[in-house]
Amino acid sequence: MLTAIVGINWGDEGKGRMVDLLSSDYDVICRYQGGNNAGHTVINEKGKFILNLLPSGILRETCVNVMGNGMVIDLEHLYKEIKTLADQGIKITPENLKISDRAVICFPFHKMQDILEEERLREKRFGSTRRGIAPVYSDKYMKKALRMNDLLSFDTLKDKLRDIIEWKNLTISGGYRSEEIVLEDMLNWVNEYGSKFVPFITDTSKYLLSAIEDNKNIMFEAQLGALRDIEFGIYPYTTSSHTLAAYAPIGAGIPSKKLDYVIGIMKAYSTCVGEGPFTAELFGEEASKLREAGAEYGAATGRPRRVGGFDVPASRFGVQLQGSHCLALTKLDVLGYLDRIPVCVAYEIDGERTTEFPVGDRLVRAKPVYEYLEGFKADISKCRKKEELPKAALDYIKFIEESVGCPIKYVSVGPRREDYIVME
């Protein structure tokens, strides 16, 4: 079984929490795109964990975890992330973590370039996490990046890095008038952090194909959501990789294979980190109460998330992009304080009402059309069966299912691993 766990909206939907929950049924968990701009928060019997680069299956002793060729890897960040988990009692070895030899390395100068560009843009900034993601993906497609397999040949790496730095300084010291990148500093950085991952470097294509032949169950974990996809998201306020389920086999290293199942993850309300159009956004006291109730602060950045009611046009579009077979609805318990639940059922653009998700300037001009559904006014965090949910909560779930055209199979009613309901 090849299954993808993907985000339906702008990211921060709770994918890590669901991967941790469902990973008990899988042998291999594979991240297939993105870098340490991800922030997956997982709470289970071992404690609370914030994962940026590592697949969320790393917390399951029975799972092998793969970092696919579609990822960009900050070696220093990965080293510190692994050390933090080790200090929390999580064992990580080449047996349970395999890093693609084709994954691209994110260097300190990529982060430097990211920060310099955001500062140059000022009020027109994209809301980057400033972790070098756009610059390193740009270098990948300009064929000026180093990959994990380059760590296996240090002499060749040195020559390649010298040429890259000469080219990169045309922008860093020339265009931005910033301090020049020094080759020796970058070589020391690679020596300090890169050498530690040589035992983890694997031909993950070969490994995954072998796992498929052995009838292993493989889960593909996405970063961010459909609306942040570089092709179909709210461009240019997107990430720099493909967040869609269709890309999972490619970013994992097995492009000839097809997914069997797609599980879309979405919150019971809307959240957004960073800049860009967010039509359903709420403001003032209504927003503050929702943000505090849901503890809506970015796991990767700590930034307050923008919040809004459930966005029907955006969510239906995300479900269609991901090709979801079923959905997991997270944080339903957060809405328990509301007398009335706000739902953005449509957009108004230039005086006309639409339920379609627009693109470009039409999206920027869109205004939310809100309706309010009956609140369930109850603490549902202890509910473990569908029958235990209040009628108003069940009505809300049914409304969402019908609005987005996809069945909801899982409902999360709390942050811990066991805080969920299977709706079937």
N, C-alpha and C positions, 0 to 999 in steps of 0.2 A: 504494500500500500504506500503510495507516494502522496503525501498530504501537505498542503501549504496553509500556514497560519498568517493571515494578512490583515492590514488595517484598512478600514473602509473610508475613513475621513482624513484628517490632517495629521495624524499620528497621535501618540499618547493615548491610544484606545485601551490599553491593557493587554497587549499581545504577550509580553513576557509572563504575566500572571497566568494566561491561558496555556502557553507553551509548557510552563512548569507543571500545571495541572494535568494536561493531556499527555505529557511525555512518558508517563508510566506505560503507555501502550505502544511506544516506539523504541526502536533499537538505535537509531541515528537521528540527531538533530543538527540541521545545517543552516547557518546564516549565509545568505547568498548575495547580499548587497549592502552598501553603506559602510560607515566607519563608526568612530566613537562619538559621533553626534547623536547616536541613539541613546535612549535612557529607559531601560526596562527594569521596573521595580517588581521584585518578587518577595513575598512573605510566606514562609512555610515553617515547619517544626524546627528547622535549623536556625532560623532567624530572619532578619530583613537584609536583602541584597539588592544593590543597584548595579546592573550590568550595562556596559556600554558597547564593548566589542564581542565579548564571549556569548555564544548561544545560551539561551536560558536553560537548556537541558544539562548544562554543566553542573547543576545542583542535584541531578539524578545519578546515582552511582551506577545504574544499569545502562546508561546511555553513552554512546560515543558521539563526540561533538566535532563538527566540521566547520571551518571558516573557509568559505568558497572563494573561487577566483574572482567573483564579482565584488569582493570587499576591498576596502582600502585600510591598511593597518598601520596605526601609529605604534611602533615597537615599544616606545617608552611607556605609553599609556597602557598597553597590553601587559607589560611586565608589572606595572604597579597594580593593575586590576587583579592579576593572578595572585600577587603577593597579598593583597587585601583579602581575597577569598581564602587563601591558605591560612591566614591569621584567624579566619572564622571557621576553620576546620574543614574546608573543601579541598580535596586532593585533586590536583591537576597534573597529569603526566602525558607523555606521547601516546599512551594507550587510550586515553579518553579525550584527547584533543588533537586534532589533525588540521594543519594549516596548509591551504593550497599553495603549491609552488608557483602558481600564476597570480596570486593575490598581490596587489600593488602596495608598496611601502609609502606611508605618509611621513614626510620629513619635517623637522622644525621649520624649515624655510617655507613650507606650504602653509603652516599656521601663521607665520609672519606675514606672508602675502595676503592671507585671508583677513587679518586684522588691519593691515594697511589699506586694503580696498574698502572695508567697511568704514574706516575713519575718513577716507577720501569722500565717500558718498554722503556721509553725515545724515541729514534727515531723509535722504533717498535710499538709505541702506536696505539690504534685503532681510535683515534680522538673522544673519548667520550665527552659528554657534561658535565661530572663530576657531575652529579646530582643523582648518585646512582642507575641508572636504571638496569644495568647488575647485580650488587650485590643483589638488592632486588628481581629481578626475579629469580636469583639463589637460594636465600633463600626460595622463594615460592615453587620451585620444590624440594628443600631438606626438605620441610615441617617444616621449622624453621622461618616462618614469622608470624606476627600478622595481623589480618584483622580488618576491621572497626567494626565488631560486638564485637570485644574484648573491644572496648571502652565502651560498655554497662555493663561490669562487671569488675570494676577496680581492685578488690581484686585478681581475677583470672589473670587479665592482669599483675599485678605486679609479680606474681609467674612465669608466662610464660616468661616475659621480663628478669627476673633474670637468668633463664636458658639459654636464647638466648645470653645474654651478656657474660655469662661465656664461652660459646662456641665461640662467636665471638672474644673474647679477645685472644684466641689461635692464631688467624690470625693477629689481629690488633697490639697487644703488643708483641706477640711471634714472628710471621713471619716477620712483617714489622718493628718491633722495634719502634712502635709509642706509643703515650700516651694511656694508658689504658682507655677503656670506663667505665664510672661510672654510676651505676644503678640510683642513686639519680638524676643525671643530666637528664637522659632519662625520668624518671618519671615526673620531673618538666616540661620537654618539652611536654609530653603527656598531663599533666594537663593544661598547658597554651593554647595549640592549639586544642587538641583532644576533650575536653569538649564542645567546641563551635559547633562541628559538630554532636553531639548526636541527635538533632532534625531532621537532614537531613538524618540519616541512615534509609534505607528502604529495604524491600524485593523487589528488583527491578524486579525479575522474576515474582512475583505475579502482580506487578504494570503493567508491559509491557503486560503480558497475558491478563489482564483485559482491557487494552487499545486496544488490537487487537480484543477482543470480541466486543468492542464498535465501531469497524470500524474506529479507529483512524489511521492517516497516521504517520508512524514512519520513521525517517531518522537516519541512523547509520553513524557516522563520524569517519573516520580513522585518524591515526597519521602516518606521514612519507609515504613512497611509497613502491610499490611492490619490488623494488630492495633492500630494507632494511629489508625485511621479514626474520625472523630467519631461516626458512626452505629453501626458494627459492631465497633469495637475495644474495648479493655479500659477502657471509660468508668468514671470520669472521667479516667483516666490516659492520655488520648489527646492527639493534636494537635487543632487547631481547624478542620481542613479535611478534605476527602474524599480519602483516599489511594488510592482504588480506581480500577481501569482504566475502569470504567463512567463515571466523572466526567471522564475525559480530554477528550472532545469539548466538554463544557460549559466546563470550566476553560480550555480553549484558545481558545474563542470560536466553535466550529462545532458547536453542539448538534444540528443536523440530520443530522450524519454519524455513521456507525458504524465501530467498529474492525474491522479485518480479522484482527488477530493480537495475542495477548497473551503476552509472555514474563515469567514470574515468576522473581524472583531470591531465592535463599535460601542461607544458609551451610550447611556440612556439620556445623555444631553450632549452638547457640543463643547469642545475645547480646542484651542489653537495656540501654539507657541510661535512667536516670531511675527514678522510683518506680512502684509498682503491682504487681499479681500477676504473677509469673514462675515458674510451677510447676516447671519443669525446672532451676531454679537449683542450681548446685553450690557448695560452700563449702570453706573450708580449703585444704589443699595441692593437692587435685585441681583446684580452681578457679584457684588462683594459677598453676599450671603451664600450664593451658589459656589463661589470659589473657595470660601472657607469650609463649607460643608463637605466639598470634595477634595480638600487639600490640594488644590490645583496649582502646583508649582513644578516646573520642568525637572525631571530626574537627571538630565544631563547638564542643565545650566542653572537650575534653581530659580529661573525667571518665573514670575507670575503668569499663569496661562490666561489668555482671553477666554471668556466663557459665554455660552448662549444656550438657548433651548435646543432640543433635538431638531436637526435640519433635514427635512424630508427631501428636497430636491438634491442636496449634496450627497445624502446617504444613499438614495436610490441610484444616483450616478456612480457612486463608489462600488455598490454591490454589482452593478453591471460591468464595470471595468474589471473587477476581480473575478467575475464568474463564480460567485459564491454559491455553494450547494446548501450551506446553512450558516447561521450567524450565532455569535456569542455576544450577549448584551451585558456590558459591565457597568458597575456602579449604580445599579438601580436603587440600592439602599440609600444613596445620597439624597434622593428626591423625597425621602420620607418626611421632611419638615414642611413641605409645600401644601397649602390648601388647594392651589391650582397649579398645574404643570404647564409651563410655556412650551409651545411647539411651533416652529417655523414651518408652515405648511406649503408656502409658495413664495415667490419673489415678485416684486413689482419693478419693472424696468421701463422707463420712459412712459409711465402711466398705464402700462399693460401688465396684467397678471400672467405669470408663467410658472409651471411646475418643472420646467426643464432647467438643467444646470448650464448656465451660459459660459462663454469663453471670452477672454480679453477684456476690452473696455466695457462690454455689456455686463460682465460680472462686477466690475468696479462700480457701476451705476446701480446695481441691484439693491433693493431695499426689502427687508423682511416683511412677510405677511404672517402675523402671529395669531394663533388660536390657543385657548387654554382648556386643558382637559382636567377632569376631577382628580385631585390628589388622593393618595391612599393614607396619608397621615398616620404612619405606623413604623415601628422599628422592625424591619424584615430580615435583619442580619442573622437571626436564628432559624429562619425558614430553610428547610432542606427538601421539601416536596412542593410540587406545583399547587397542590390542594391547600397548602398552608399560607399561600399568598392572599392578601386582600383582593376582593373583586376589582377594585379600582386599579390595582397593580396589574392584574391579569388583563383588564381592558386596555391598559396602556401598552402592554406587550403586544396584544392582538392588533392594536392600532398601528404600531410600528411595523409589524410583519406585513400587514396589508398595504401600508404606504410604500414600503421599499420592495415588495414583491419577493420576499425570501423568508423561509421559516427560521424562527429563533429556537435553537436547540439547547443552548446553555444560557443561564442567567446568573451573573455574579452578584452576590448580596453582601460582599465584604472582601477585605484585602487578603485574607489568609487562604491557603490552598484548599481547605475544605468548605469555604464559604461560597457554595454554588448550588444551583438547582438544574437538573436535567429535565427539560420540559416534555420530552416524549413519554 
